[in-house]
Amino acid sequence: MSGKQIHAVTGAFGYSGKNIARRLLDRGYNVRTLTNSIHRRNPFGYKIEIHPFNFDNPEKLTESLKGVSVLYNTYWVRFNYKMFTFASAVRNTTTLFNCAKQAGVERVVHISVTNPSEQSHLEYFRGKAAVEKALQESGISYSILRPAIFFGKGDILINNIAWILRRFPVFGVFGDGGYRLQPIYIDDLAKLAVEQGESRENRIIDAIGPETFTYKGLVQEIGKAIGKKRLIISVPPTIGCILGSIIGKIIGDVLITREEIEGLMAGLLYVDSPPTGKTIFTNWIRENGESLGKHYASELARRIESA
């Protein structure tokens, strides 16, 4: 393997991007990042090149990708907000792929989501499908990885479930909580992404962990791991959304959205595929239960920092 080869990662100072960048450096690649947050704390120092996204200037974006062999794309947004939208994320990502093609990038490893669909009434999943289609039609060799949810240090969802369990005597699940999901360890995803970067075969892979939980079961496992076995009650989705909105206003964040609740309850974070990750979620939360949920992890704070 040549240490001169350049691999680029979008958002290498963020969550999934940081883990992919670390793996690439360990493999001996030269690493470049494209980011909205060039002044954000850099955990890698001089080891990686830093370039702004320049979505509004395709010529500069193309120049930033010159000499890159593989691009790992983690760029996306979780919900619509005044500073970012799904529509802009689709538009920006399509621009990124077009610029990668013009720059001569050989391969793109793209992080998507389980069960994307152009026919979905949920804009998150519909947007993910649109981005996948743009990549497939770009003519660049690709690997599309479709995770359900992540877990690991720095995660938001699992941490914030633990945060709620630590602070409230009851936990509300939407409906019966019987819908399933398959968390994958963030470093397992990063390992898979880097492996796919070394191939040139077009692939779509469901990136899921070895354990499947109902949502209610997941909450129970987290409660046991942190020593907070709370009463879990069923609440109508509308009430759950209102409660989430109230808590979100108090903490200055978007805790959960109506679309996220619908996606969960529709089973869109579950697929009938063999696992690609090896790390056992229940083992990991037991090992990390003491620190899990001690502090709230704000999605908006991360987004604003990287804007």
PLY file of the C-alpha trace (Angstrom):
ply
format ascii 1.0
element vertex 307
property float x
property float y
property float z
element edge 306
property int vertex1
property int vertex2
end_header
0.00 0.00 0.00
1.38 3.41 -0.94
1.61 6.00 1.80
1.47 8.69 -0.92
-2.16 7.95 -1.77
-4.54 10.68 -0.59
-7.92 9.82 0.92
-10.40 12.59 1.74
-13.02 12.54 4.50
-15.88 15.00 4.87
-16.20 16.26 8.44
-13.09 14.67 9.94
-13.60 16.76 13.11
-17.10 15.36 13.56
-18.32 12.01 14.84
-18.18 9.38 12.10
-15.68 11.36 10.02
-13.20 11.49 12.90
-13.27 7.71 13.32
-12.78 7.13 9.59
-9.89 9.62 9.47
-8.19 7.93 12.40
-8.46 4.55 10.67
-7.03 5.99 7.45
-4.05 7.51 9.26
-3.40 4.16 10.95
-3.38 2.55 7.48
-0.68 4.95 6.34
-2.70 7.13 3.97
-2.32 10.86 3.56
-5.63 12.31 4.75
-7.46 15.44 3.67
-10.71 16.74 5.13
-13.46 18.90 3.68
-15.34 20.68 6.42
-17.60 23.59 7.32
-15.61 24.03 10.52
-12.00 24.77 9.60
-11.50 26.47 12.98
-13.04 23.64 15.02
-10.79 21.78 17.48
-8.53 19.55 15.39
-7.72 16.21 17.09
-5.18 15.31 14.37
-2.95 18.38 14.29
-0.64 18.57 11.30
-1.49 15.01 10.19
-4.36 16.01 7.89
-4.92 18.74 5.31
-7.93 20.99 5.94
-10.09 22.46 3.17
-13.47 24.24 3.34
-16.41 22.64 1.53
-16.99 25.53 -0.89
-20.32 24.10 -2.03
-21.14 27.51 -3.51
-17.91 27.51 -5.51
-17.59 24.20 -7.40
-14.29 25.22 -9.00
-12.64 25.58 -5.57
-14.31 22.39 -4.33
-13.00 20.50 -7.36
-9.53 21.89 -6.73
-9.70 20.65 -3.12
-10.33 17.13 -4.41
-7.50 17.05 -6.95
-5.13 14.14 -6.29
-7.64 12.31 -4.06
-8.05 8.58 -4.71
-10.98 7.89 -2.37
-13.59 10.20 -0.87
-15.49 9.17 2.28
-18.70 11.14 2.57
-20.36 11.54 5.97
-22.01 14.91 5.21
-25.73 15.12 6.02
-28.20 16.85 8.36
-30.53 15.25 10.92
-33.47 17.63 10.54
-34.57 20.86 8.86
-33.48 24.01 10.66
-33.07 27.68 9.80
-29.34 27.16 9.11
-29.60 23.87 7.19
-32.21 21.74 5.42
-32.55 18.35 3.79
-32.97 20.06 0.42
-29.67 21.93 0.80
-27.95 18.74 1.98
-29.10 16.87 -1.14
-28.02 19.77 -3.35
-24.63 20.12 -1.65
-23.91 16.40 -1.73
-24.77 16.19 -5.42
-22.35 19.09 -6.03
-19.70 17.22 -4.02
-20.06 14.09 -6.18
-19.96 16.13 -9.40
-16.78 17.87 -8.26
-15.26 14.53 -7.23
-15.91 13.23 -10.74
-14.29 16.29 -12.32
-11.30 16.04 -9.97
-10.64 12.42 -10.96
-11.57 10.79 -7.63
-11.55 7.02 -8.20
-14.01 5.91 -5.53
-16.59 7.27 -3.11
-17.57 5.54 0.13
-20.85 7.10 1.16
-22.59 6.83 4.55
-26.35 6.55 4.00
-29.09 4.98 6.15
-31.12 1.78 6.27
-34.19 1.68 4.02
-33.84 4.89 1.98
-36.62 5.34 -0.56
-37.45 7.90 -3.22
-41.12 7.18 -2.49
-40.87 7.78 1.25
-43.06 10.53 2.69
-40.25 11.12 5.22
-37.87 13.72 3.84
-34.84 12.25 5.64
-35.17 8.86 3.94
-36.27 10.37 0.63
-33.26 12.70 0.64
-30.89 9.85 1.42
-32.29 7.93 -1.55
-31.82 10.95 -3.83
-28.18 11.25 -2.78
-27.55 7.54 -3.36
-29.04 7.88 -6.86
-26.81 10.87 -7.62
-23.74 8.86 -6.63
-24.78 5.82 -8.65
-25.35 7.99 -11.71
-22.05 9.87 -11.31
-20.00 7.12 -12.93
-17.60 6.99 -9.97
-16.89 3.61 -8.36
-18.87 3.55 -5.10
-19.68 1.73 -1.90
-22.83 2.83 -0.09
-22.97 1.91 3.59
-26.39 1.93 5.24
-26.19 2.08 9.06
-29.25 2.21 11.33
-27.87 4.02 14.39
-24.38 4.42 15.84
-23.04 3.87 19.32
-19.68 4.76 20.80
-17.99 7.61 22.63
-19.39 10.91 21.41
-22.68 9.42 20.19
-25.81 11.53 20.60
-28.82 9.18 20.57
-27.65 6.52 23.02
-26.03 9.11 25.29
-29.17 11.22 25.45
-31.43 8.25 26.19
-29.12 7.60 29.15
-29.25 11.29 30.08
-33.06 11.17 30.24
-33.00 7.93 32.25
-30.66 9.53 34.78
-32.92 12.53 35.30
-36.54 11.39 35.03
-38.43 8.73 37.02
-40.24 7.40 33.93
-39.32 7.00 30.26
-41.92 7.21 27.50
-41.66 5.08 24.38
-43.73 5.87 21.32
-46.58 3.40 20.96
-45.70 -0.09 22.18
-41.95 0.34 21.63
-41.84 -2.95 19.73
-40.24 -1.60 16.54
-36.71 -2.83 15.99
-33.29 -1.25 15.43
-29.74 -2.48 15.00
-26.98 -0.26 16.43
-23.46 -0.50 15.01
-20.29 0.51 16.87
-18.83 3.62 15.27
-15.34 2.14 14.90
-16.79 -0.98 13.24
-18.41 1.35 10.70
-15.12 3.20 10.21
-13.27 -0.09 9.68
-15.85 -1.19 7.11
-15.63 2.18 5.32
-11.84 2.00 5.02
-12.01 -1.60 3.79
-14.50 -0.51 1.13
-12.20 2.32 0.15
-9.60 -0.24 -0.87
-12.01 -1.97 -3.29
-13.36 -0.77 -6.63
-16.48 -2.95 -6.79
-19.80 -1.11 -6.65
-21.57 -2.23 -3.49
-24.49 -1.36 -1.22
-24.07 -2.74 2.30
-26.41 -2.71 5.30
-24.01 -1.62 8.05
-25.59 -3.05 11.19
-24.38 -4.51 14.46
-24.73 -8.10 15.71
-27.64 -7.39 18.10
-31.22 -6.42 17.30
-33.39 -4.69 19.89
-36.88 -3.40 20.16
-36.78 0.29 21.04
-38.22 -0.51 24.47
-35.64 -3.26 24.94
-32.84 -0.88 23.97
-33.97 1.63 26.60
-34.16 -1.15 29.21
-30.61 -2.28 28.40
-29.29 1.27 28.73
-31.13 1.69 32.04
-29.57 -1.49 33.42
-26.09 -0.45 32.28
-26.24 2.92 34.04
-28.04 1.59 37.13
-31.33 3.41 36.43
-34.11 0.87 35.90
-36.96 3.27 35.23
-40.63 2.66 34.64
-41.15 2.58 30.88
-44.56 3.67 29.68
-46.22 3.79 26.27
-47.22 7.22 25.00
-49.02 8.21 21.80
-46.54 9.51 19.18
-48.13 12.97 19.20
-47.75 13.27 22.97
-44.19 11.96 22.75
-43.37 14.58 20.14
-44.84 17.36 22.31
-42.89 16.19 25.36
-39.70 15.96 23.30
-40.31 19.50 22.02
-40.78 20.83 25.56
-37.57 19.21 26.79
-35.80 20.45 23.64
-36.85 24.04 24.34
-35.59 23.78 27.92
-32.17 22.48 26.86
-31.92 24.54 23.67
-31.78 21.63 21.26
-33.94 19.46 18.99
-34.35 16.31 21.07
-36.41 14.36 18.53
-38.59 15.19 15.54
-41.95 13.90 14.35
-40.25 12.40 11.28
-37.74 10.55 13.47
-40.57 9.10 15.53
-42.38 8.00 12.36
-39.22 6.43 10.97
-38.61 4.52 14.18
-42.18 3.25 14.43
-42.22 2.26 10.74
-39.27 -0.07 11.37
-36.96 1.81 9.03
-33.96 1.25 11.32
-34.23 -2.51 10.88
-33.17 -4.70 7.95
-33.11 -8.45 7.43
-29.39 -8.67 6.64
-26.34 -10.32 8.21
-24.43 -8.05 10.61
-21.30 -6.28 9.41
-20.20 -4.99 12.83
-18.78 -7.24 15.54
-18.88 -5.11 18.69
-21.62 -6.18 21.12
-23.76 -3.22 22.14
-24.76 -4.68 25.53
-21.10 -5.30 26.40
-20.10 -1.79 25.37
-22.77 0.00 27.41
-21.92 -2.09 30.48
-18.26 -1.11 30.12
-19.14 2.57 29.60
-22.23 2.85 31.79
-20.57 4.96 34.47
-20.02 7.89 32.07
-22.93 7.36 29.68
-25.52 10.14 29.89
-23.70 12.20 32.51
-23.83 15.18 30.16
-26.32 16.03 27.44
-25.00 15.89 23.85
-26.47 18.73 21.79
-27.03 18.23 18.06
-27.54 21.95 17.48
-24.38 22.90 19.36
-22.37 20.61 17.09
-24.05 21.94 13.97
-23.64 25.59 14.94
-19.98 24.97 15.80
-19.42 23.50 12.35
-21.45 26.11 10.46
0 1
1 2
2 3
3 4
4 5
5 6
6 7
7 8
8 9
9 10
10 11
11 12
12 13
13 14
14 15
15 16
16 17
17 18
18 19
19 20
20 21
21 22
22 23
23 24
24 25
25 26
26 27
27 28
28 29
29 30
30 31
31 32
32 33
33 34
34 35
35 36
36 37
37 38
38 39
39 40
40 41
41 42
42 43
43 44
44 45
45 46
46 47
47 48
48 49
49 50
50 51
51 52
52 53
53 54
54 55
55 56
56 57
57 58
58 59
59 60
60 61
61 62
62 63
63 64
64 65
65 66
66 67
67 68
68 69
69 70
70 71
71 72
72 73
73 74
74 75
75 76
76 77
77 78
78 79
79 80
80 81
81 82
82 83
83 84
84 85
85 86
86 87
87 88
88 89
89 90
90 91
91 92
92 93
93 94
94 95
95 96
96 97
97 98
98 99
99 100
100 101
101 102
102 103
103 104
104 105
105 106
106 107
107 108
108 109
109 110
110 111
111 112
112 113
113 114
114 115
115 116
116 117
117 118
118 119
119 120
120 121
121 122
122 123
123 124
124 125
125 126
126 127
127 128
128 129
129 130
130 131
131 132
132 133
133 134
134 135
135 136
136 137
137 138
138 139
139 140
140 141
141 142
142 143
143 144
144 145
145 146
146 147
147 148
148 149
149 150
150 151
151 152
152 153
153 154
154 155
155 156
156 157
157 158
158 159
159 160
160 161
161 162
162 163
163 164
164 165
165 166
166 167
167 168
168 169
169 170
170 171
171 172
172 173
173 174
174 175
175 176
176 177
177 178
178 179
179 180
180 181
181 182
182 183
183 184
184 185
185 186
186 187
187 188
188 189
189 190
190 191
191 192
192 193
193 194
194 195
195 196
196 197
197 198
198 199
199 200
200 201
201 202
202 203
203 204
204 205
205 206
206 207
207 208
208 209
209 210
210 211
211 212
212 213
213 214
214 215
215 216
216 217
217 218
218 219
219 220
220 221
221 222
222 223
223 224
224 225
225 226
226 227
227 228
228 229
229 230
230 231
231 232
232 233
233 234
234 235
235 236
236 237
237 238
238 239
239 240
240 241
241 242
242 243
243 244
244 245
245 246
246 247
247 248
248 249
249 250
250 251
251 252
252 253
253 254
254 255
255 256
256 257
257 258
258 259
259 260
260 261
261 262
262 263
263 264
264 265
265 266
266 267
267 268
268 269
269 270
270 271
271 272
272 273
273 274
274 275
275 276
276 277
277 278
278 279
279 280
280 281
281 282
282 283
283 284
284 285
285 286
286 287
287 288
288 289
289 290
290 291
291 292
292 293
293 294
294 295
295 296
296 297
297 298
298 299
299 300
300 301
301 302
302 303
303 304
304 305
305 306
